[in-house]
Each structure stands twice: as C-alpha cells, then as structure tokens.
Amino acid sequence: MRKGFTLVEVAVASVIILVVLSALFVALVSFVRGGKTLELQDGALTLARVEIAAIERREEVPAPGTSQHPDTLWGNQYEVETTVGSSGDNTVDVFVEVTSGDSVSIELTRRFYVESNANRQELL
C-alpha cells in the first residue's frame, strides 16, 4: 500500500478549507464595517454634544432659525444642522442633527429656560 492522500481526499480537504476561509473573510468584513459605523456614530454624537455645549456657553439666547455647516472629526466628514425654536414664553428648544452620508444620523435636543432682564434674555 502506498502512503499519502488520494486526489479525492485532497479535493475535499481543499473545499472544506475554502468554505472555512470564506466564512472567516465574511465575518472580518462585517466586523470592519461595524467598527466604521460605530466610529461614525461616535463622531456624530461628539459633534452634536460640542454644538449643544457651545450654545450653553453663550449667555444670550440664540436667534430662532436653522444653520448648517460641514465639520470633520477623526478624518470623517459630517454635516451639522442646528435648529433653534421657541416652545413657550420662557423656553428655547435647540435641535442638533449630525449626519455622515446616508448611513449615520444623530439627533440631540436640548431645552433651555430663559430669564428676561431688561432688554436682554439669558439662558439658564
């Protein structure tokens, strides 16, 4: 008897190895895409928080309306849209939406209470 593997055994082993490597490759690609999505979401949330914090640092009430500007964080491009509206006599609502392409969108809302002093309104 000869020692070694037959051609059929080698072919079957090759097919099994190909199937396993293909499954590993698909899993790796999914992990990389998932990591990129998490990075985009984290960046969008960070930019939204920065936008809200910038408004909080102001002493005066921002003017009602909508503003947009592009921003970059960690090499990723984002579009930041801020909408300021009044929901009552003493409140101002700020909506911040940060998007990155069609895949990521983060929205934050913050309600500010306003105190009127003479001719000036201040955020509380």
Summary of the structure (lengths in Angstrom):
residues: 124
radius of gyration: 27.0
end to end distance: 91.0
largest distance: 105.2
contacts: 303
relative contact order: 0.15
helix: 41%
strand: 41%
